Structure formats: structure tokens, C-alpha cells
Amino acid sequence: MPRLMPDTRPQRVLAASNFVYTIGSGLHLTAGVLYFTEAVHLPAARVGLGLGVAGLLALVLGVTVGHLADRHGARGIYAATLGVQALATAGFVLVDGFWPFVLAVCAAAAAKAAGTAARSPLIRHYGGERPQEFRAYLRAVTNVGISLGAVLAGWVVQVGTLTAYQLMVVGNAIAFVVSAVILFPLPPVAPVPAADGPRWIALRDRPYLLLTVLDGIMAIQFKVLTVAIPLWIVGATTAPHWLISVTMLTGTVLVVAFQVRAGRNVTSPAAGARAYRRAGAAFLVACSLISLSAGAPAWAAAALLVVAVVIHTVGELWHSAAGFEVSFALAPPHATGQYLGVFGLGAGLAEAFGPGLLIALCITWGRPGWYVVGAMFALTGLAAPAVVRRIGSPSATGRRAGTAPDNGRRRRSPCPRTTGLGH
């Protein structure tokens, strides 16, 4: 289990803000898709399309806001994104058709992506000697909050009325507001002056961009638990609907217990690449078990789904640990927000195309689609070590961000513990 409280007051402030934020996120992650399909009565395919459009918009803002956080101070920018996300989420209660839905989810997704990038300099600044470990701790806290939100969402799904779903949406928006208010005691982080050279150096760093693409493909796995499994349970199995909350809680409890531990041996980009490979194999097994739950008796379907979620979460632990390491270990201190904004493009691609892809393959096509998705994850994991080896070659190092390897702005070390770089 991770330690209960961080070491410093700024870390505790960030953790508290993150905890409140993720209670609201747990509500939405567990029942957000069902709100639009069951309460607003939008077709699942159109919900997937709208979420895809929102994800594409989020791609644009992540890098830009990350750069603003580097240059103008991360705390204020991050708090502002939380306020925008609260307003956009509250707007869900006004959704009565496809285009209002697209407008609301675009605003919410853009603010979420911007907030993720803006928070990164805060994690690096206040994360101690090894910010990767503090980032893993925050993810454990995230899953505590999500588990509490999932319990409340379980009640919403069981009641199934429009009022219950609208209360869920309002509670989500309030959580974002409170999360922003908690940040005010946090000491501000001074803006970091830009280094000489191109302004958008992260977008010129082709090896880092390649890692971003790989991580983005694998990041579609996060939508398996929040989009595909709820729709699969409701539409393709005889399992009880309350199992939606059980699957969410199972995953979050495992992350709380083991995320920090999973990252302790992932202390170099090469170790991160191996973790990607293990994650892909775990996702393949989990997707295969989910497919087998269709047509099974209720008890057997429930058992298969719970086992699948456990295996999937093990893969998620490895995937997250790998992403923490490679993304931060390879990002220069003067451009943390920009680089993490670029790495967030991968997650943005998953947000944009993941829901629609999973709905098309796993829900519309059915059982064969789960095997295709599992194979996609496995092949992505197998490709990661080769990409990391390419980045580590002398010729690739000389091409990083279009600069010479000895320009003094970017140093590489085999082990991030000696680089001074973190998550």
C-alpha cells in the first residue's frame, strides 16, 4: 500500500485537490456514457462519435496550455482549467440532442486535457528528488477518489431516473470547483524562462513523438473499463447491472494498492519498454475473457468479467508505470509542461478514437472485436522495446528536437535517477 500522506505540505495540497477532483471523475467514468445513452437517449454510436470529436479538440489545447504553464506559472493556469471543466460539466444537464452534447463534451474534454498538461510542472516542482514516485502516489489517490465516485454512480445506475443522473452531473461539477479552491494555499511556481532555439521543441522531437503514438494506442485500454465494459454488461451479457460498479471498484482498489509498487522497478526507459510489453500481453488475455462472458449464465459471466478486470488492471499498472517513466525522464526541465502536453496527445488520441473504436469493434461487432482489440494492445507492447532502442542510439540522440547532441540544453543518461529529470 502507498503511504497515507505525502512528505511536504505542497504535495499534500496537490493530493487533496486531486482526491476531490477524482471523486467527481469516478461518477462520470462509471456512469457518464450511460447518462447520455440511458437518460438523454442518444444512440451509443453517436455518443462515441461525439466523444471522438471532443478528443480531437483536446489534442490541440494540451500542448498550448502546457507551454503557457511553463511560461506564466502552472498553479493559476491549472486552477483556471478546473473552473472551465466545472462549467462545461454542469452544462451536461442542458443536453437534449446530439449537437448540444458535442458542444458540452468538447468543452469538458478540452479543459481536462489542458489541466493535465498544466499540472505537470507542479508535479515536477513539488515531487521531490524522484517525481515519478509522487506521480504514482497521485495515481493511487486518484483511484481512491474514483472508487468513491463509483459507489455513488452505482446507486445512480440502479435507480436509473433522469433526476438521479442529473444529480450525478451536478455533483461532478461541484467536485471540480472544490478541487480548484483547494489549490489556493499552494505556493506558486515561478515561470521557467525559455531556452534558446525553436519555441515548440517538443513537436520537433520525433523519437518522443513516436513514443507518444505508441502510448496513445495503448491508452485506449482506459476506455475498456469506462466505456466498453458498461455497455457490454448492459447489452451483451446476463450479468446484473450493479456489476458495472463492482468492475470499476475492483480496478481502482488494485491500483490504489499496487501502483506505487509497480513503478519501483521501472526506473529507466528500457524498463519502461519492458513494462509496455507485459501490459500488452495482459490486455490480450483480459479482452479474451471479456468476450467469453457473452451468452454465459449470469454467475459465470460475472466471474469471467471480474477475473478479466483483475488481469486488465495488472496490465494498466504496468502501462501507467511505463508512461510515467518514459514521458518525464525524457522531458527537459525548462519545457516540462510542453513535453507532457505533447505526451498527452497520445491520451488525446485515445479519448478521440478509443470510445468509437471500442463501440464499433466490441459492442457493434461483438465477440470477435474483443480479440482484435486485445491483439492491437499486444502488438503495441511488442513494438515499444524497439522504439526505445532507437531513441537510445547515438544517431537518434543527435536528431532530438532538431538539435546537436552536445548543445547543452538536453542531456541523456541511461538512468533517470542521475539526470535530475522526473515525472
MIZATOR-824814 format. One record per residue (C-alpha): x, y, z; residue number from 0. Coordinates in steps of 0.05 Angstrom, whole numbers, plus 5000, padded with zeros to 4 digits. Layout:
PT / xx / yy / zz / lumza
PT / X / Y / Z / NUM $
...
end
This chain:
PT / xx / yy / zz / lumza
PT / 5000 / 5000 / 5000 / 0 $
PT / 5024 / 5071 / 4986 / 1 $
PT / 5039 / 5116 / 5045 / 2 $
PT / 4977 / 5152 / 5071 / 3 $
PT / 5005 / 5224 / 5068 / 4 $
PT / 5058 / 5256 / 5025 / 5 $
PT / 5121 / 5285 / 5055 / 6 $
PT / 5111 / 5360 / 5044 / 7 $
PT / 5054 / 5410 / 5050 / 8 $
PT / 5052 / 5427 / 4975 / 9 $
PT / 5048 / 5353 / 4960 / 10 $
PT / 4990 / 5345 / 5009 / 11 $
PT / 4954 / 5404 / 4976 / 12 $
PT / 4961 / 5373 / 4907 / 13 $
PT / 4939 / 5305 / 4934 / 14 $
PT / 4877 / 5335 / 4968 / 15 $
PT / 4857 / 5373 / 4906 / 16 $
PT / 4868 / 5311 / 4864 / 17 $
PT / 4827 / 5269 / 4912 / 18 $
PT / 4766 / 5314 / 4908 / 19 $
PT / 4772 / 5321 / 4833 / 20 $
PT / 4772 / 5246 / 4823 / 21 $
PT / 4710 / 5233 / 4866 / 22 $
PT / 4674 / 5273 / 4812 / 23 $
PT / 4712 / 5237 / 4758 / 24 $
PT / 4692 / 5170 / 4788 / 25 $
PT / 4619 / 5189 / 4780 / 26 $
PT / 4629 / 5206 / 4707 / 27 $
PT / 4676 / 5149 / 4689 / 28 $
PT / 4628 / 5097 / 4717 / 29 $
PT / 4562 / 5124 / 4691 / 30 $
PT / 4578 / 5182 / 4644 / 31 $
PT / 4567 / 5143 / 4580 / 32 $
PT / 4503 / 5113 / 4608 / 33 $
PT / 4478 / 5183 / 4625 / 34 $
PT / 4479 / 5202 / 4552 / 35 $
PT / 4452 / 5135 / 4527 / 36 $
PT / 4400 / 5119 / 4581 / 37 $
PT / 4379 / 5188 / 4607 / 38 $
PT / 4389 / 5233 / 4545 / 39 $
PT / 4372 / 5174 / 4498 / 40 $
PT / 4428 / 5185 / 4449 / 41 $
PT / 4449 / 5124 / 4408 / 42 $
PT / 4514 / 5092 / 4432 / 43 $
PT / 4547 / 5102 / 4364 / 44 $
PT / 4532 / 5177 / 4365 / 45 $
PT / 4559 / 5182 / 4436 / 46 $
PT / 4623 / 5150 / 4412 / 47 $
PT / 4626 / 5199 / 4353 / 48 $
PT / 4616 / 5259 / 4399 / 49 $
PT / 4669 / 5235 / 4447 / 50 $
PT / 4716 / 5227 / 4388 / 51 $
PT / 4705 / 5299 / 4365 / 52 $
PT / 4718 / 5323 / 4436 / 53 $
PT / 4782 / 5283 / 4439 / 54 $
PT / 4807 / 5315 / 4375 / 55 $
PT / 4796 / 5384 / 4403 / 56 $
PT / 4832 / 5365 / 4466 / 57 $
PT / 4893 / 5347 / 4424 / 58 $
PT / 4901 / 5420 / 4403 / 59 $
PT / 4898 / 5451 / 4472 / 60 $
PT / 4943 / 5404 / 4512 / 61 $
PT / 5009 / 5427 / 4483 / 62 $
PT / 4989 / 5501 / 4482 / 63 $
PT / 4966 / 5503 / 4554 / 64 $
PT / 5027 / 5463 / 4576 / 65 $
PT / 5071 / 5516 / 4545 / 66 $
PT / 5031 / 5571 / 4579 / 67 $
PT / 5040 / 5536 / 4646 / 68 $
PT / 5116 / 5534 / 4635 / 69 $
PT / 5120 / 5607 / 4617 / 70 $
PT / 5066 / 5640 / 4661 / 71 $
PT / 5060 / 5597 / 4723 / 72 $
PT / 5027 / 5530 / 4729 / 73 $
PT / 4983 / 5539 / 4791 / 74 $
PT / 4938 / 5594 / 4763 / 75 $
PT / 4932 / 5560 / 4694 / 76 $
PT / 4914 / 5494 / 4726 / 77 $
PT / 4861 / 5525 / 4772 / 78 $
PT / 4830 / 5560 / 4712 / 79 $
PT / 4824 / 5495 / 4673 / 80 $
PT / 4787 / 5464 / 4732 / 81 $
PT / 4738 / 5522 / 4732 / 82 $
PT / 4724 / 5514 / 4658 / 83 $
PT / 4715 / 5439 / 4667 / 84 $
PT / 4664 / 5451 / 4722 / 85 $
PT / 4623 / 5498 / 4678 / 86 $
PT / 4626 / 5450 / 4619 / 87 $
PT / 4605 / 5390 / 4661 / 88 $
PT / 4547 / 5428 / 4692 / 89 $
PT / 4525 / 5441 / 4620 / 90 $
PT / 4511 / 5367 / 4612 / 91 $
PT / 4444 / 5376 / 4647 / 92 $
PT / 4422 / 5421 / 4589 / 93 $
PT / 4438 / 5369 / 4535 / 94 $
PT / 4376 / 5348 / 4496 / 95 $
PT / 4406 / 5327 / 4430 / 96 $
PT / 4469 / 5308 / 4392 / 97 $
PT / 4498 / 5378 / 4378 / 98 $
PT / 4489 / 5405 / 4449 / 99 $
PT / 4522 / 5340 / 4472 / 100 $
PT / 4581 / 5352 / 4425 / 101 $
PT / 4589 / 5424 / 4449 / 102 $
PT / 4588 / 5405 / 4523 / 103 $
PT / 4635 / 5346 / 4518 / 104 $
PT / 4683 / 5385 / 4473 / 105 $
PT / 4689 / 5439 / 4526 / 106 $
PT / 4698 / 5389 / 4582 / 107 $
PT / 4749 / 5346 / 4545 / 108 $
PT / 4790 / 5407 / 4524 / 109 $
PT / 4792 / 5433 / 4596 / 110 $
PT / 4812 / 5364 / 4622 / 111 $
PT / 4869 / 5357 / 4572 / 112 $
PT / 4893 / 5428 / 4587 / 113 $
PT / 4891 / 5414 / 4662 / 114 $
PT / 4933 / 5351 / 4655 / 115 $
PT / 4987 / 5389 / 4618 / 116 $
PT / 4984 / 5449 / 4666 / 117 $
PT / 4991 / 5404 / 4727 / 118 $
PT / 5055 / 5371 / 4702 / 119 $
PT / 5103 / 5428 / 4722 / 120 $
PT / 5072 / 5427 / 4792 / 121 $
PT / 5087 / 5353 / 4799 / 122 $
PT / 5158 / 5363 / 4775 / 123 $
PT / 5170 / 5423 / 4821 / 124 $
PT / 5139 / 5394 / 4884 / 125 $
PT / 5151 / 5320 / 4871 / 126 $
PT / 5219 / 5315 / 4907 / 127 $
PT / 5281 / 5281 / 4881 / 128 $
PT / 5241 / 5229 / 4843 / 129 $
PT / 5176 / 5260 / 4819 / 130 $
PT / 5157 / 5195 / 4784 / 131 $
PT / 5143 / 5164 / 4852 / 132 $
PT / 5099 / 5223 / 4873 / 133 $
PT / 5062 / 5216 / 4806 / 134 $
PT / 5049 / 5143 / 4822 / 135 $
PT / 5025 / 5163 / 4891 / 136 $
PT / 4977 / 5213 / 4859 / 137 $
PT / 4950 / 5158 / 4815 / 138 $
PT / 4936 / 5116 / 4876 / 139 $
PT / 4899 / 5175 / 4907 / 140 $
PT / 4862 / 5183 / 4841 / 141 $
PT / 4835 / 5113 / 4845 / 142 $
PT / 4812 / 5122 / 4917 / 143 $
PT / 4771 / 5181 / 4894 / 144 $
PT / 4746 / 5144 / 4833 / 145 $
PT / 4725 / 5085 / 4876 / 146 $
PT / 4683 / 5130 / 4920 / 147 $
PT / 4652 / 5162 / 4858 / 148 $
PT / 4639 / 5093 / 4830 / 149 $
PT / 4599 / 5073 / 4892 / 150 $
PT / 4555 / 5135 / 4883 / 151 $
PT / 4549 / 5121 / 4809 / 152 $
PT / 4526 / 5050 / 4825 / 153 $
PT / 4466 / 5080 / 4860 / 154 $
PT / 4453 / 5125 / 4801 / 155 $
PT / 4454 / 5067 / 4751 / 156 $
PT / 4410 / 5024 / 4796 / 157 $
PT / 4358 / 5079 / 4804 / 158 $
PT / 4363 / 5098 / 4730 / 159 $
PT / 4320 / 5160 / 4732 / 160 $
PT / 4335 / 5226 / 4697 / 161 $
PT / 4337 / 5262 / 4764 / 162 $
PT / 4389 / 5213 / 4792 / 163 $
PT / 4433 / 5222 / 4731 / 164 $
PT / 4427 / 5298 / 4734 / 165 $
PT / 4447 / 5297 / 4808 / 166 $
PT / 4508 / 5258 / 4787 / 167 $
PT / 4527 / 5311 / 4736 / 168 $
PT / 4518 / 5368 / 4786 / 169 $
PT / 4560 / 5331 / 4838 / 170 $
PT / 4615 / 5322 / 4787 / 171 $
PT / 4616 / 5397 / 4771 / 172 $
PT / 4618 / 5415 / 4845 / 173 $
PT / 4677 / 5369 / 4856 / 174 $
PT / 4717 / 5406 / 4803 / 175 $
PT / 4702 / 5473 / 4836 / 176 $
PT / 4724 / 5449 / 4904 / 177 $
PT / 4787 / 5419 / 4874 / 178 $
PT / 4806 / 5487 / 4846 / 179 $
PT / 4793 / 5523 / 4912 / 180 $
PT / 4838 / 5474 / 4949 / 181 $
PT / 4896 / 5495 / 4905 / 182 $
PT / 4899 / 5567 / 4931 / 183 $
PT / 4945 / 5552 / 4991 / 184 $
PT / 4995 / 5521 / 4943 / 185 $
PT / 5057 / 5565 / 4934 / 186 $
PT / 5061 / 5589 / 4862 / 187 $
PT / 5114 / 5560 / 4816 / 188 $
PT / 5156 / 5613 / 4783 / 189 $
PT / 5152 / 5614 / 4707 / 190 $
PT / 5212 / 5580 / 4673 / 191 $
PT / 5248 / 5621 / 4620 / 192 $
PT / 5251 / 5591 / 4551 / 193 $
PT / 5317 / 5563 / 4526 / 194 $
PT / 5348 / 5587 / 4461 / 195 $
PT / 5324 / 5553 / 4398 / 196 $
PT / 5257 / 5533 / 4369 / 197 $
PT / 5196 / 5551 / 4411 / 198 $
PT / 5158 / 5486 / 4401 / 199 $
PT / 5216 / 5438 / 4413 / 200 $
PT / 5173 / 5380 / 4436 / 201 $
PT / 5137 / 5378 / 4369 / 202 $
PT / 5205 / 5372 / 4334 / 203 $
PT / 5227 / 5314 / 4377 / 204 $
PT / 5209 / 5256 / 4331 / 205 $
PT / 5230 / 5199 / 4376 / 206 $
PT / 5189 / 5228 / 4433 / 207 $
PT / 5130 / 5235 / 4385 / 208 $
PT / 5137 / 5162 / 4365 / 209 $
PT / 5133 / 5141 / 4438 / 210 $
PT / 5072 / 5186 / 4445 / 211 $
PT / 5037 / 5149 / 4389 / 212 $
PT / 5051 / 5081 / 4419 / 213 $
PT / 5027 / 5103 / 4488 / 214 $
PT / 4965 / 5133 / 4456 / 215 $
PT / 4946 / 5067 / 4423 / 216 $
PT / 4955 / 5030 / 4488 / 217 $
PT / 4918 / 5085 / 4526 / 218 $
PT / 4854 / 5062 / 4492 / 219 $
PT / 4855 / 5008 / 4546 / 220 $
PT / 4830 / 5060 / 4597 / 221 $
PT / 4765 / 5063 / 4557 / 222 $
PT / 4755 / 4988 / 4564 / 223 $
PT / 4732 / 4995 / 4636 / 224 $
PT / 4695 / 5061 / 4629 / 225 $
PT / 4661 / 5053 / 4561 / 226 $
PT / 4664 / 4982 / 4533 / 227 $
PT / 4650 / 4941 / 4596 / 228 $
PT / 4589 / 4981 / 4620 / 229 $
PT / 4557 / 4977 / 4551 / 230 $
PT / 4578 / 4903 / 4544 / 231 $
PT / 4547 / 4885 / 4612 / 232 $
PT / 4482 / 4920 / 4596 / 233 $
PT / 4474 / 4897 / 4524 / 234 $
PT / 4511 / 4831 / 4514 / 235 $
PT / 4511 / 4793 / 4580 / 236 $
PT / 4462 / 4768 / 4632 / 237 $
PT / 4505 / 4796 / 4689 / 238 $
PT / 4470 / 4843 / 4737 / 239 $
PT / 4477 / 4917 / 4723 / 240 $
PT / 4507 / 4932 / 4791 / 241 $
PT / 4568 / 4893 / 4766 / 242 $
PT / 4588 / 4957 / 4730 / 243 $
PT / 4607 / 4989 / 4796 / 244 $
PT / 4639 / 4924 / 4820 / 245 $
PT / 4686 / 4922 / 4760 / 246 $
PT / 4704 / 4996 / 4769 / 247 $
PT / 4717 / 4986 / 4844 / 248 $
PT / 4758 / 4923 / 4832 / 249 $
PT / 4805 / 4960 / 4785 / 250 $
PT / 4811 / 5022 / 4828 / 251 $
PT / 4826 / 4983 / 4892 / 252 $
PT / 4882 / 4945 / 4857 / 253 $
PT / 4912 / 5010 / 4831 / 254 $
PT / 4909 / 5041 / 4900 / 255 $
PT / 4944 / 4981 / 4930 / 256 $
PT / 4997 / 4968 / 4877 / 257 $
PT / 5011 / 5028 / 4831 / 258 $
PT / 5070 / 5054 / 4872 / 259 $
PT / 5098 / 4984 / 4879 / 260 $
PT / 5090 / 4970 / 4805 / 261 $
PT / 5133 / 5031 / 4788 / 262 $
PT / 5191 / 5016 / 4835 / 263 $
PT / 5227 / 4972 / 4785 / 264 $
PT / 5211 / 5017 / 4725 / 265 $
PT / 5269 / 5065 / 4734 / 266 $
PT / 5295 / 5072 / 4663 / 267 $
PT / 5266 / 5079 / 4593 / 268 $
PT / 5287 / 5008 / 4578 / 269 $
PT / 5250 / 4982 / 4639 / 270 $
PT / 5190 / 5023 / 4616 / 271 $
PT / 5192 / 4990 / 4548 / 272 $
PT / 5191 / 4921 / 4580 / 273 $
PT / 5132 / 4943 / 4623 / 274 $
PT / 5095 / 4963 / 4559 / 275 $
PT / 5107 / 4894 / 4531 / 276 $
PT / 5079 / 4859 / 4594 / 277 $
PT / 5019 / 4905 / 4594 / 278 $
PT / 5001 / 4888 / 4522 / 279 $
PT / 5001 / 4813 / 4538 / 280 $
PT / 4957 / 4824 / 4599 / 281 $
PT / 4906 / 4865 / 4558 / 282 $
PT / 4902 / 4809 / 4506 / 283 $
PT / 4884 / 4758 / 4559 / 284 $
PT / 4833 / 4804 / 4592 / 285 $
PT / 4798 / 4821 / 4526 / 286 $
PT / 4793 / 4747 / 4510 / 287 $
PT / 4759 / 4733 / 4577 / 288 $
PT / 4710 / 4790 / 4568 / 289 $
PT / 4690 / 4762 / 4501 / 290 $
PT / 4674 / 4695 / 4532 / 291 $
PT / 4624 / 4726 / 4581 / 292 $
PT / 4573 / 4736 / 4526 / 293 $
PT / 4519 / 4682 / 4528 / 294 $
PT / 4545 / 4653 / 4593 / 295 $
PT / 4499 / 4644 / 4654 / 296 $
PT / 4496 / 4706 / 4699 / 297 $
PT / 4543 / 4677 / 4752 / 298 $
PT / 4593 / 4653 / 4700 / 299 $
PT / 4591 / 4720 / 4663 / 300 $
PT / 4602 / 4758 / 4727 / 301 $
PT / 4661 / 4713 / 4747 / 302 $
PT / 4693 / 4719 / 4678 / 303 $
PT / 4686 / 4795 / 4679 / 304 $
PT / 4715 / 4803 / 4748 / 305 $
PT / 4775 / 4759 / 4731 / 306 $
PT / 4784 / 4797 / 4666 / 307 $
PT / 4783 / 4864 / 4703 / 308 $
PT / 4837 / 4839 / 4751 / 309 $
PT / 4882 / 4818 / 4694 / 310 $
PT / 4867 / 4882 / 4656 / 311 $
PT / 4885 / 4924 / 4717 / 312 $
PT / 4952 / 4888 / 4724 / 313 $
PT / 4965 / 4910 / 4653 / 314 $
PT / 4942 / 4980 / 4670 / 315 $
PT / 4992 / 4983 / 4728 / 316 $
PT / 5049 / 4965 / 4681 / 317 $
PT / 5025 / 5012 / 4626 / 318 $
PT / 5020 / 5071 / 4675 / 319 $
PT / 5088 / 5058 / 4706 / 320 $
PT / 5118 / 5055 / 4636 / 321 $
PT / 5085 / 5120 / 4615 / 322 $
PT / 5107 / 5157 / 4678 / 323 $
PT / 5179 / 5137 / 4666 / 324 $
PT / 5189 / 5149 / 4592 / 325 $
PT / 5148 / 5213 / 4589 / 326 $
PT / 5183 / 5250 / 4646 / 327 $
PT / 5252 / 5220 / 4642 / 328 $
PT / 5258 / 5246 / 4570 / 329 $
PT / 5229 / 5315 / 4582 / 330 $
PT / 5276 / 5375 / 4595 / 331 $
PT / 5262 / 5415 / 4658 / 332 $
PT / 5251 / 5481 / 4621 / 333 $
PT / 5195 / 5451 / 4579 / 334 $
PT / 5161 / 5401 / 4624 / 335 $
PT / 5091 / 5428 / 4610 / 336 $
PT / 5102 / 5430 / 4535 / 337 $
PT / 5132 / 5360 / 4532 / 338 $
PT / 5078 / 5330 / 4577 / 339 $
PT / 5027 / 5366 / 4535 / 340 $
PT / 5056 / 5331 / 4474 / 341 $
PT / 5056 / 5264 / 4510 / 342 $
PT / 4984 / 5278 / 4527 / 343 $
PT / 4969 / 5278 / 4453 / 344 $
PT / 4971 / 5202 / 4458 / 345 $
PT / 4918 / 5202 / 4512 / 346 $
PT / 4880 / 5253 / 4470 / 347 $
PT / 4881 / 5205 / 4411 / 348 $
PT / 4854 / 5151 / 4457 / 349 $
PT / 4799 / 5199 / 4480 / 350 $
PT / 4784 / 5217 / 4408 / 351 $
PT / 4783 / 5149 / 4376 / 352 $
PT / 4780 / 5100 / 4434 / 353 $
PT / 4706 / 5103 / 4451 / 354 $
PT / 4683 / 5099 / 4379 / 355 $
PT / 4733 / 5044 / 4363 / 356 $
PT / 4714 / 5002 / 4423 / 357 $
PT / 4639 / 5012 / 4410 / 358 $
PT / 4648 / 4992 / 4336 / 359 $
PT / 4691 / 4932 / 4349 / 360 $
PT / 4669 / 4906 / 4417 / 361 $
PT / 4596 / 4927 / 4422 / 362 $
PT / 4572 / 4931 / 4349 / 363 $
PT / 4614 / 4873 / 4321 / 364 $
PT / 4613 / 4834 / 4386 / 365 $
PT / 4657 / 4778 / 4409 / 366 $
PT / 4708 / 4777 / 4352 / 367 $
PT / 4721 / 4851 / 4363 / 368 $
PT / 4748 / 4838 / 4433 / 369 $
PT / 4802 / 4792 / 4403 / 370 $
PT / 4821 / 4846 / 4352 / 371 $
PT / 4827 / 4898 / 4407 / 372 $
PT / 4869 / 4851 / 4451 / 373 $
PT / 4916 / 4837 / 4393 / 374 $
PT / 4924 / 4911 / 4380 / 375 $
PT / 4947 / 4922 / 4452 / 376 $
PT / 4994 / 4863 / 4449 / 377 $
PT / 5027 / 4886 / 4384 / 378 $
PT / 5035 / 4956 / 4412 / 379 $
PT / 5071 / 4929 / 4473 / 380 $
PT / 5117 / 4887 / 4430 / 381 $
PT / 5137 / 4948 / 4389 / 382 $
PT / 5157 / 4990 / 4450 / 383 $
PT / 5226 / 4960 / 4463 / 384 $
PT / 5248 / 4972 / 4391 / 385 $
PT / 5226 / 5044 / 4395 / 386 $
PT / 5264 / 5056 / 4460 / 387 $
PT / 5327 / 5024 / 4430 / 388 $
PT / 5321 / 5071 / 4370 / 389 $
PT / 5316 / 5131 / 4416 / 390 $
PT / 5378 / 5108 / 4454 / 391 $
PT / 5421 / 5103 / 4391 / 392 $
PT / 5474 / 5158 / 4381 / 393 $
PT / 5445 / 5179 / 4313 / 394 $
PT / 5375 / 5186 / 4342 / 395 $
PT / 5402 / 5226 / 4401 / 396 $
PT / 5435 / 5275 / 4353 / 397 $
PT / 5368 / 5287 / 4319 / 398 $
PT / 5328 / 5300 / 4383 / 399 $
PT / 5286 / 5363 / 4374 / 400 $
PT / 5329 / 5382 / 4314 / 401 $
PT / 5390 / 5400 / 4357 / 402 $
PT / 5461 / 5375 / 4363 / 403 $
PT / 5472 / 5324 / 4419 / 404 $
PT / 5522 / 5370 / 4454 / 405 $
PT / 5482 / 5435 / 4454 / 406 $
PT / 5476 / 5436 / 4530 / 407 $
PT / 5400 / 5441 / 4530 / 408 $
PT / 5385 / 5367 / 4534 / 409 $
PT / 5426 / 5313 / 4567 / 410 $
PT / 5413 / 5239 / 4565 / 411 $
PT / 5433 / 5188 / 4616 / 412 $
PT / 5419 / 5113 / 4616 / 413 $
PT / 5384 / 5120 / 4683 / 414 $
PT / 5335 / 5176 / 4700 / 415 $
PT / 5358 / 5174 / 4773 / 416 $
PT / 5422 / 5211 / 4751 / 417 $
PT / 5390 / 5261 / 4702 / 418 $
PT / 5352 / 5304 / 4751 / 419 $
PT / 5290 / 5294 / 4708 / 420 $
PT / 5226 / 5265 / 4735 / 421 $
PT / 5152 / 5256 / 4725 / 422 $
end
